[in-house]
Amino acid sequence: MDESLQDYHAVVAVSELEDRVPYPVDIGAEEIALVMMDNEIYAINNICTHEYACLSDGYVEDDRIVCPLHLAEFDITTGEVVEDPAEENLQTYSVKVVDDQVYVKI
Ligand code: FES
């Protein structure tokens, strides 16, 4: 395998992703949401840091993902909280695209 993809996991084809529509993927015990924005793909933890909710059940507004439960908002590019009630930032993951395949580093 390509050495530059060490620790990366193939998760989905780019063509499966729609702009600003969160796409949930599990890598082992890790629950992740992929979000494509303007042809750039980001990976964030899919579980809200406030209580238990899947952010992929929420929606994307500009570059923020909005939690479906209490409407906390996180910056998709950095994982940072931008709106209460969440206080803790989301973990983000490194993403690579090779031949239409999305890889996420865990
Ligand atoms: S669970 Fe996400 S804001 Fe409360």
Boltz pocket constraint, residues with backbone or C-beta under 6 A from the ligand:
constraints:
  - pocket:
      binder: B
      contacts: [[A, 48], [A, 49], [A, 50], [A, 51], [A, 52], [A, 53], [A, 67], [A, 68], [A, 69], [A, 70], [A, 71], [A, 72], [A, 84], [A, 85], [A, 86]]
      max_distance: 6.0
